[in-house]
Amino acid sequence: MMRKWKDVFISRVMAYLSQQVRLVVPFVFLVAGLTIGAVLAAHPDLIDPSSFSDLVSGFIASRVAAGYWSVVLHSFLTAGAFLLAAYAGGLFAYGTAVCLALPFVRGLGVGLACGMLYGAHGFRGVAFCALLLVPVAFFNCLVLLAACRDSIGFSGKIFLWIRSGVTADAVQSDCKRLHLHYMVYTVLTALIALADGLLSRMFMGAFSF
């Protein structure tokens, strides 16, 4: 009896640690992307700052002119593209690489944007990031990390199934759980997009870089 409880306890601990690893590794890639983006922004000789400045100005101008629902739709489609890519990566045995690249690319974009805005506009750029960029990016990144965690786990399960390590019933059960989780992530992404539109209506007019 004690041996049975010991085996159950060890299996649950290992499952918990495995789940945390699937979350920590994408987080490390996200932080790496943020760091590299900030470093690139601090060295104008490595990138073309004028083209990026034009891109930011165009983004701000389009958001000021756009209506609330246009901003919401754009925000949802942008975050949804990352979510869709993470979902697709989870359906392949070797999709883990995709699920690790996505947080890195997301972090690279945020780090580069924040660094360039600070370098070009000083504290006005910091205020723009604090009010409009970072809050939305933070919650979208949390959703993306959770999605990548689930997709990495399911991708590994498919890999084991191909190698006859698990049964088809186990894969089917995890597939249902994956779809349920992604339904939740899609709803959360839509809510974040609604908040993004609200923040744009409240603060975007205060910035004219």
Backbone torsions as a table, in degrees:
resi	resn	phi	psi	omega
1	MET	NA	-45.3	179.0
2	MET	-63.5	-37.4	179.6
3	ARG	-64.4	-38.9	179.5
4	LYS	-64.0	-47.1	178.9
5	TRP	-63.4	-36.5	178.4
6	LYS	-64.1	-43.5	179.2
7	ASP	-64.3	-40.5	178.5
8	VAL	-64.3	-43.2	-179.9
9	PHE	-62.5	-45.3	-179.5
10	ILE	-64.0	-41.2	-179.4
11	SER	-64.7	-38.4	179.3
12	ARG	-70.1	-38.8	177.3
13	VAL	-63.8	-43.0	-180.0
14	MET	-65.4	-38.4	178.2
15	ALA	-65.1	-40.1	178.6
16	TYR	-64.9	-44.9	-179.7
17	LEU	-64.5	-39.2	178.1
18	SER	-62.6	-40.4	178.8
19	GLN	-65.1	-39.5	179.8
20	GLN	-68.3	-37.0	177.3
21	VAL	-63.1	-39.8	179.3
22	ARG	-66.5	-18.3	176.1
23	LEU	-93.5	-38.2	-175.7
24	VAL	-69.8	-41.8	-176.9
25	VAL	-62.6	-48.2	174.1
26	PRO	-60.2	-34.0	177.9
27	PHE	-63.4	-39.7	177.8
28	VAL	-62.2	-41.2	178.0
29	PHE	-66.0	-36.1	176.9
30	LEU	-63.2	-47.4	179.5
31	VAL	-62.9	-38.8	177.8
32	ALA	-62.2	-41.7	177.5
33	GLY	-63.5	-43.8	177.2
34	LEU	-59.4	-44.6	-177.8
35	THR	-65.4	-47.0	-179.3
36	ILE	-64.3	-40.3	177.9
37	GLY	-60.9	-43.2	179.0
38	ALA	-66.1	-39.0	178.9
39	VAL	-65.5	-42.5	178.3
40	LEU	-62.2	-40.0	179.8
41	ALA	-66.1	-29.7	-179.2
42	ALA	-80.4	-8.1	-179.6
43	HIS	-125.2	86.6	-178.2
44	PRO	-58.3	-19.7	179.6
45	ASP	-72.0	-16.4	-179.3
46	LEU	-89.3	-21.5	-180.0
47	ILE	-136.1	171.7	177.8
48	ASP	-96.4	100.0	-175.4
49	PRO	-66.5	-28.5	-177.3
50	SER	-66.9	-41.6	-179.8
51	SER	-67.1	-37.7	179.0
52	PHE	-69.6	-37.6	177.7
53	SER	-62.7	-40.6	176.8
54	ASP	-63.4	-37.3	179.1
55	LEU	-65.2	-43.4	178.9
56	VAL	-64.8	-43.6	179.7
57	SER	-61.9	-40.9	177.5
58	GLY	-65.5	-37.9	178.2
59	PHE	-63.2	-45.0	-179.3
60	ILE	-65.7	-44.5	-179.3
61	ALA	-62.3	-40.5	-179.2
62	SER	-68.4	-35.1	179.2
63	ARG	-72.1	-36.0	177.6
64	VAL	-64.8	-39.4	-177.4
65	ALA	-80.3	-25.3	-174.9
66	ALA	-75.4	153.1	174.6
67	GLY	-79.4	173.6	-176.4
68	TYR	-58.7	-49.1	-175.0
69	TRP	-70.9	-27.3	175.4
70	SER	-66.5	-41.1	177.3
71	VAL	-64.9	-43.4	179.7
72	VAL	-61.1	-45.1	-179.1
73	LEU	-63.7	-45.0	179.4
74	HIS	-62.1	-43.6	-180.0
75	SER	-63.6	-43.1	-178.8
76	PHE	-66.7	-42.0	-179.0
77	LEU	-67.5	-36.7	179.5
78	THR	-65.7	-50.3	178.6
79	ALA	-68.8	-35.2	179.8
80	GLY	-64.9	-29.9	177.9
81	ALA	-64.3	-41.7	176.1
82	PHE	-65.0	-40.9	-179.6
83	LEU	-64.1	-42.5	179.0
84	LEU	-64.3	-40.4	178.6
85	ALA	-64.7	-39.7	177.5
86	ALA	-64.8	-40.3	178.0
87	TYR	-62.9	-45.2	179.8
88	ALA	-63.3	-38.8	178.8
89	GLY	-62.3	-32.8	-179.7
90	GLY	-72.2	-14.1	-177.8
91	LEU	-90.0	1.5	-179.6
92	PHE	-119.9	148.9	-177.6
93	ALA	-64.3	-29.2	-179.2
94	TYR	-112.7	31.2	-177.6
95	GLY	-81.9	-2.8	-179.2
96	THR	-59.9	-36.8	-179.6
97	ALA	-60.5	-39.8	178.3
98	VAL	-64.3	-43.3	-177.5
99	CYS	-68.3	-20.8	175.7
100	LEU	-89.2	-30.7	179.8
101	ALA	-71.6	-32.8	-176.1
102	LEU	-62.2	-49.9	176.7
103	PRO	-60.9	-34.5	178.8
104	PHE	-63.8	-46.7	-180.0
105	VAL	-64.5	-42.2	178.5
106	ARG	-61.6	-46.6	179.4
107	GLY	-64.7	-38.3	178.8
108	LEU	-60.4	-43.7	-180.0
109	GLY	-64.9	-44.3	-179.5
110	VAL	-66.5	-44.9	179.8
111	GLY	-62.9	-41.3	179.0
112	LEU	-65.8	-43.7	-179.0
113	ALA	-63.6	-47.7	-178.9
114	CYS	-64.5	-42.8	-179.4
115	GLY	-64.7	-41.5	180.0
116	MET	-69.5	-39.1	178.2
117	LEU	-64.1	-39.9	177.8
118	TYR	-67.9	-43.8	-178.6
119	GLY	-65.4	-34.2	-176.1
120	ALA	-89.0	-31.4	-171.9
121	HIS	-127.4	6.5	175.0
122	GLY	61.6	-133.8	-175.0
123	PHE	-70.5	-22.3	173.3
124	ARG	-66.4	-37.1	175.5
125	GLY	-67.2	-38.3	176.6
126	VAL	-63.4	-42.3	179.1
127	ALA	-63.4	-40.0	177.9
128	PHE	-60.8	-45.6	179.7
129	CYS	-63.9	-43.5	-176.3
130	ALA	-66.3	-34.5	-175.8
131	LEU	-91.9	-33.2	-169.4
132	LEU	-120.5	-31.2	-173.4
133	LEU	-97.8	-53.0	-173.0
134	VAL	-65.6	-45.1	-178.6
135	PRO	-58.1	-45.8	-179.7
136	VAL	-68.0	-44.4	-179.9
137	ALA	-62.8	-37.8	-179.0
138	PHE	-60.1	-50.7	-177.2
139	PHE	-72.0	-35.0	175.6
140	ASN	-64.4	-36.9	177.9
141	CYS	-67.7	-37.5	176.3
142	LEU	-61.1	-44.8	178.4
143	VAL	-63.4	-42.9	-179.5
144	LEU	-63.7	-40.5	178.7
145	LEU	-63.3	-42.9	177.9
146	ALA	-63.6	-40.4	179.2
147	ALA	-65.2	-42.5	178.8
148	CYS	-65.2	-37.5	176.6
149	ARG	-58.3	-47.8	-179.3
150	ASP	-65.8	-41.3	-177.7
151	SER	-68.8	-37.3	176.5
152	ILE	-62.8	-41.9	178.5
153	GLY	-63.0	-43.2	-178.6
154	PHE	-72.3	-35.6	176.4
155	SER	-61.7	-41.4	176.6
156	GLY	-64.7	-36.0	178.4
157	LYS	-66.3	-39.2	176.8
158	ILE	-64.3	-40.9	178.4
159	PHE	-59.9	-44.5	178.7
160	LEU	-66.1	-35.8	178.5
161	TRP	-64.0	-41.6	178.2
162	ILE	-63.4	-37.7	178.5
163	ARG	-85.6	10.1	179.2
164	SER	64.7	32.2	179.1
165	GLY	-88.7	-23.9	178.5
166	VAL	-136.4	165.5	-178.8
167	THR	-87.0	162.3	178.2
168	ALA	-65.5	-31.4	179.0
169	ASP	-63.9	-38.7	178.9
170	ALA	-65.7	-39.8	178.4
171	VAL	-65.7	-41.6	-179.9
172	GLN	-64.0	-40.7	178.8
173	SER	-63.9	-43.7	178.8
174	ASP	-67.8	-31.3	179.0
175	CYS	-64.8	-41.7	177.5
176	LYS	-63.1	-41.8	178.6
177	ARG	-64.9	-39.2	179.2
178	LEU	-62.2	-44.6	-179.9
179	HIS	-64.4	-38.8	178.4
180	LEU	-64.2	-43.4	179.2
181	HIS	-63.2	-41.3	-179.0
182	TYR	-69.6	-28.2	172.3
183	MET	-62.9	-42.5	177.2
184	VAL	-64.0	-43.9	-179.9
185	TYR	-62.9	-36.1	178.6
186	THR	-66.2	-41.7	177.8
187	VAL	-63.7	-43.5	179.0
188	LEU	-62.6	-40.0	178.4
189	THR	-63.7	-38.2	177.6
190	ALA	-65.5	-40.3	178.1
191	LEU	-65.0	-39.9	177.5
192	ILE	-64.2	-39.0	178.1
193	ALA	-63.9	-39.2	176.3
194	LEU	-62.1	-41.6	177.8
195	ALA	-66.8	-36.2	177.8
196	ASP	-61.8	-43.9	177.5
197	GLY	-62.3	-38.4	179.1
198	LEU	-66.0	-44.1	178.6
199	LEU	-62.7	-38.7	178.6
200	SER	-64.1	-41.9	178.5
201	ARG	-65.3	-32.9	-176.2
202	MET	-80.1	-39.1	-168.0
203	PHE	-120.7	-17.9	-173.2
204	MET	-60.9	-34.5	-178.7
205	GLY	-65.2	-16.0	-178.4
206	ALA	-81.7	-8.8	-176.7
207	PHE	-116.4	130.7	175.3
208	SER	-145.0	80.5	-176.5
209	PHE	-75.6	NA	NA
